[in-house]
Amino acid sequence: MKVFFINISSFGNADFADALMRISHQGQRTEIFYYDFENHGERNDPLKEEDMFQAIKRESPDFVFSFNYYPLVSKVCQKAGLKYISWVYDNPHIALYSYTIINSCNEVFLFDSKMYEDFASHGIKTVHFMPLAVNVRRLSEIRISEEERKKYRSEISFVGSLYTEEHNFYSRMVPKLDSYTKGYLEGLMRSQMQVQGYNFIQKSLNADILESMYEALPMEPNKDGAETKEYMYADYVINRHITGIERLEILKRIAGKWPVDLYTKDETVRADGIRNHGIAQYYEMMPYVFKCSDINLNITLRSIQNGIPLRCFDIMGCHAFMISNYQMDLFRYFEPDKDFVFYDSHSDLMDKIEHYLGNPDRRREIADHAFEKIKKDHSYDVRAEQILSEAKII
């Protein structure tokens, strides 16, 4: 079996390739051809398309694979008569709304069941639901020295973006908004922050509000896609901003009682009790953070409506303890209070942090149970078999 692997920056590339290499199909080991690819949203590029098409003809692979979906790749695969398997780990992911999504070559795997249901309910036959995964083998081989344990030791840690970077859409938009729209959005965001498990932002953006937002921050749907302005402003502007507010408020509240270790891109974020270490590199640092923290927090990006963020798999795959907000898919595959602990309000989170900081044996019991489930059902080895089987490759 030969895989034409779209080599573009992604957290999962090395781990999924490692899993593919262990698959034997019809007595033959897997061979991977890496095709270096850069894409900044371009959906049409005749030179790139021709180069990829010629590479496919030359290599004669059994299928093309990429993390996330690229309309340009789908176009080439449709022309070549070759299956294109993509595994989407981002939400939002506007490329999915390209008209190419219906190409018969596509086998598109979506990690968020709500995202899958939205497409499937509109008759899109090329999508599948597939949760993310973790490389248990790699993480289990990590040995932590005393020096490393001292460096990363934490009672409570959070790894993730606060969406406070200068280029974020909401900060660019809000100075140009009229007072009514600004007040409406602030009230809407505060209301959404009180609700777990259901996102009503997109449905709440009426025509007048959208027009005001557009005047302050013009965003145009692609001409070759089916995305709406409601979708774009809800998920790329509002939900990201809500998440940033929510994460920082939660961390500040926790830090008022216990020290918090934060690993995030924006190193300028400062608050009493929060130690900002900057970004945690996925392979080089993040596993050490998770393994050396008593409590690892998951506070999900609000545009991920049902899905299990990669962070959750990484924490549990590190044999570590996690407290998370409610996510429907998390409850679908894991058991609360057996594999993880969830909170339904900020006060509930504070109570559970206090309880579990004082109960290390219970934390270990929960982390053990989650780790065994991850090994059995949610490794990249398992997912590779599931994806190739569902795509009818093996």
N, C-alpha and C positions, 0 to 999 in steps of 0.2 A: 504494500500500500504506500503510495507516494502522496505527500501533502504539500500543496503550494501555500506556504504560510506567509500571510501578509505581515511583514515585519515593521510594525509601527509601535511607538511607545505605548506600553500597556503593562499594568501590574502583573497580569497573569501569563504573559508570553512564555517565560521560561518554565513555569510550573505546568502549563498545559502541554507544552512541547515535550516535557519530561514524561508526562502520562501517555502521550501518543506514542512515544518511542517504545513503550512497554507492550503495545498492542501488536499481536501477530494476527494477520488476516490471510486465510487460505495458505498457511504455511510460510508466509513471507513477513519479514520484519518491516516496521515502518521506516520510511525514508522521508526526510523533511527538506524541502527546498525553501530557503528564506528569500523572499522578495522584498527588498527595501522599498518602503513606501512612505511618502509624506503627503498629508492631506489636511488642508485648513478649511474644509467645507466645500471644496470644489466638486461639482457634480459632472462637469464636462471638461475634458482636457484631451484633445485628440492625440497629442504626442505621448502622454502617459498611457492612454488607453491602448495605443498601438504597441508601445513597448511592453506592456503587460500581456497583451494578446500574443505577441511573438514569443515571450518567455514561456507562456503556457503551452504553446505549440511545441517549443523546444523541449520542455521538461516532461510533457505528457503526464500530468498528475491525475490522481483519482478525484480530487476535489480541492477547492480553495477554502482557506479558513482565515478569519480575522476576529479579533475582539472588537466589538462594536460594528455597526453596519455602515458600509460605504457604497452609495449609489453608483459611483464610478466603477467600483469593482464588480458590482452586480451587472452593469451594462456589458462589461468585458466577458464575464462568465456566460451571460445569455447568448452573446455572439459566438462564444467558443463551445456552447452546448455542454457546459461543465457545472457541476453543483457548487454553489457558494454557501458555505456554512458560516454564519456569524453568530457570535454569542455576545449579547448586549449587556453591559454592566453599568451603563449610565442611564439615569432618568432625571431630567429630560434628555432626550436624544432626538433632535429634530430631523435627522437624516431618515428616520423611520417613516416620515410622512412623505418622502419622495415617492412619486408614482412608480418608481422602479421596484417598490416593495412587492408588487404583484408578479414580478418576473418569475417564470416557472423554475428557474435555476436556484431560487432562494430557499434556504432552510434557516430561518432566523429564530434564534433562541433568546427569549426575553426573561430576565431574572425577576421581574415584578409581575405577579399574577394579575393585578389590575391593568397594567399596560397590555398584557396578553389579551385579557378579556375585552378591552376596548377595541383592539384590532380584530379579534376573532368575531366579535358581535357585528362588525361591518362586512363580514364575509371574506376577510383576508385569509387565504388558505396556506400562506407560506410562513406563518408564525407558529412557534411552540413556546410552552412555558418551561423554563429550566432555571432553578436556583443556582447561585454561584457555588464556589467550592474552595477548598484550601489544600495545600500540599502538606499533608500530615507528616510524610516521610522527611521532608526537608526541615520542618520545624522541630521534629523529635530528635534530630541529630544535633541540634544546637546545645552546646554545653556552656554554662554561664560561670565565669570565674568569680572569685570573691570581689575583685576589683570592679568587674562589670555589674555585679549585683549591687554593690555600693553606689555605683554611678546612676543606675536606673531605679533604685529602690523608691517605691512610692506607696502611699496609702490609697490614693485616688488619682487616677489619670484619665485624660481624654486625648485622643488623637484624631484630629480632623480640622477642617476649615471653619473659620468664623465668618467667612464671606464679608470681610471688612476691607479687602484690598481696594486700592484707589480706583480701579477700573470697574468696580461692581456697578451694575446697571441702576439699582435703586438710588444710590448716592448721586449718580449723574442726573437722574430724573427729578428728584424731589425738589431741588431749588427752583425749578421751572414750573412746578405744579401750582394751580390755583388753590386757595385755602380750602374750598369745599372738597375737592378731590383728595387733597392731602389728608384732611380730617377723616374722610370716608375710608381711605386706605388704612390709616392708622387704627381706626375702629375695627375694620375688617380683620386686620392682622391680629389684633388683641383677641378678637373673638375666636379666630382659628387656633390660637395658642392654647385655648381652654379645651380643645377637642382633640382626642386621640382616635385614630382609626378611620376618620372620614375627612376628606379635604373638600371644602366648598368654595375655595378661592375662585376657580375658573368660572363657576356658575354665578358668582356674585359680581363679575365685571360686566356691567351693563354698557349699552352703547355710548352713553354720555361720559362715563368714567373712562372707557377705552379711548374715546376721542381726546380727552384731556391728557391721558397718558401718552398717546401718540404725538400730540403737539409738543410735549416736554421731552420725549425720547422716541423718535420715529423708529419703528421696527416693522419691516415688511415681510410677509410670508413669501417663500420662494415661489416663483411662477410655475415650477415643475413639481409642486408639492401640495399636499392637502392640509397642512397645518393652518390653524386659525390664529388671529391676533389674540384671542382670549387665551389660547394655549401658551403662546409665546410670552405674554405679559404675566400670566399666572405662574408659570414654572421657571422662567429665566429671570424674572424680576422679583415678584412678590414672595414666592415660596422660598427663594434663596435668602431674601432679607429676613423673613420670619425666622428661618433657621439660625441665622446669625444672631438675632436678638435673643432667641430662646436659649441657644447654647451659652452665650455669654452671661445671661441672667442666671441660669442654672449654676454655672461654674462659680460666679460671684457669691451666690447664696451658700453654696457648699463651702467656699473658701472663708466665709465668715465664721466657720466652726472648725474646719479641718484644712490642712494644706492640700492644694491641688496642683498636680503637674500637668501642664498643657503642652502639647506638641502640635504646632500649627504653622502655616505659611507666613502669617503676619507677625513678625517678631516685635512689632511696636505695641501690641496689646499688653497692657499692664493693669493690674488690680491687686489690692491687698490680699495676700494669701495665695495668689496664683503665681507659680513659677513657669514662665514661658521659655521653653527650650528651643523654640523654632521648629522647623519641619523635621519629622522622623522619617528617614529614608525607609522605603518599604522593606527591602531585603536586609539592609545593614543595621537598622536601629529598631524598627517597630516590634519585631518579635521579642526583643529584650525588654522593651517597655511593658508589653503585655505580661510576659512571664514574671516580671519583678514587681508588678502592682497588685496590691491586695484587692482593689476594686477597679475594674475597667468599665468605663461608661460608654454606652452607645446612645447617641441622640441623633435620630435619623433625619436626613435632609427631607424637608416636607414634601417635595415633589415625588419622593419614593412612597407611594401610597400604601402598598401591601408588602413590597419586597423586603428581603433580608439583605441589608448592606454587607458588602465584602468585609467590613470591619468586624462584624459579628462572627463570621466564619474564621477570620484570623485570630480573634480572641480565643474562641473555643478550641481552635486547632492548636493554639499555644498552650493548651491545658491550663487555661486561666479562667478566672471568675468574672462574670459580666452582669451588670445591671443595665437594662435597656428600657426604652419607651415601648409602647404597644405597637407591634406590626403583625398583621394578620398572618402573613406567611411564616413568621417566626413561630407562631402558635400552631401552625399547620404541621411543622416538622419537628418542633422541640417542645418540651414540657416545662411550663413555668414552675419554679421552685425545685425542679429536678435537674434541668439543664442550664437554666439562667433564672434571673429574677427580673421582674418588670415593675415599673412604677406607672401610676395613672395620674399623678399630680406632683407638683414640686414638693409639697409637704410629705407626700408618701415616699418620695425619693429620699428626703432627708431622714425619715424614720428608718428606712431600709438600710441606708448607709450606716447609720449608728448601730443598728442591729448586727449587720454582717461584719463590720469592723471588729466587733466584740466576739465574733464566733468564727474563728479561723478554721476549725474542724468542719463546720457546715459549709464554708466557702469551698474547701477542698473537696468535700463530698459532691457538691454540685458541679465543680469543674471536672472532676473525674467522670461523672456520668455523661456530661456533655462531650468530653473528649472521646469516650468510647463510641458514642453515637456518630460523631464526626468521622472517626476512623472507618466505621462500618458503612455509612450511608452518604457521606458528603466530601469525600476526597476527590482530587482531580482524576484519579484512576477510575473511580466510579462514574464520574460525570463524562469522561471521555467515551466510555462504553455506552452510556445512555444516549449521548448526542449522536454518535456514529450509528447506533442502532435505530434511533428515531428518524435519522436522515437517510436510512436504508443504505448506508455505506457498508456495514457489516451485518 
